[in-house]
Structure formats: C-alpha cells, structure tokens
C-alpha cells in the first residue's frame, strides 16, 4: 500500500509537496488547489511501475488522456 507520495515539478506543482495517505483518504478542496494533479501523479506513478519506463508522454486517465508533454 502506498502511504505517501512526494510531488515536485509536476504540472502546476513546482516545490516539493508530500501527501500522506491512510487506508481511507479523501481529497477535497477549492478549485485549482491540486486535487486533479494529485490523481494524475498517481496515474503517472502507476504507468511507470507497469511499464518500467519514466519517459511517458501520455497515459490513460479517468478524464480521457493525460498529456505530459515530451517528444
């Protein structure tokens, strides 16, 4: 089980942010507070773990496709 993640230089998050998880974690907050970015970071982590490749430009997500840029 993932108990925490640290996100840095990902989408709108520039400085390092640590997010702790419990067996039940709710993510809520104001608009543009980073909720979707947190979920996208978890999708990105899953894609890296499944493929063994951190050079991923696009990954499937719940809101169609997450474009990460790249070549």
Buried (B, 14 or more C-beta within 10 A) or exposed (E): EEEEBEBEEBBEBEEEBEBEEEEEEEEEEEEEEBEBBBBBBBBBBBBBEEEEEEEBEEBEBEEEEBEBEEE
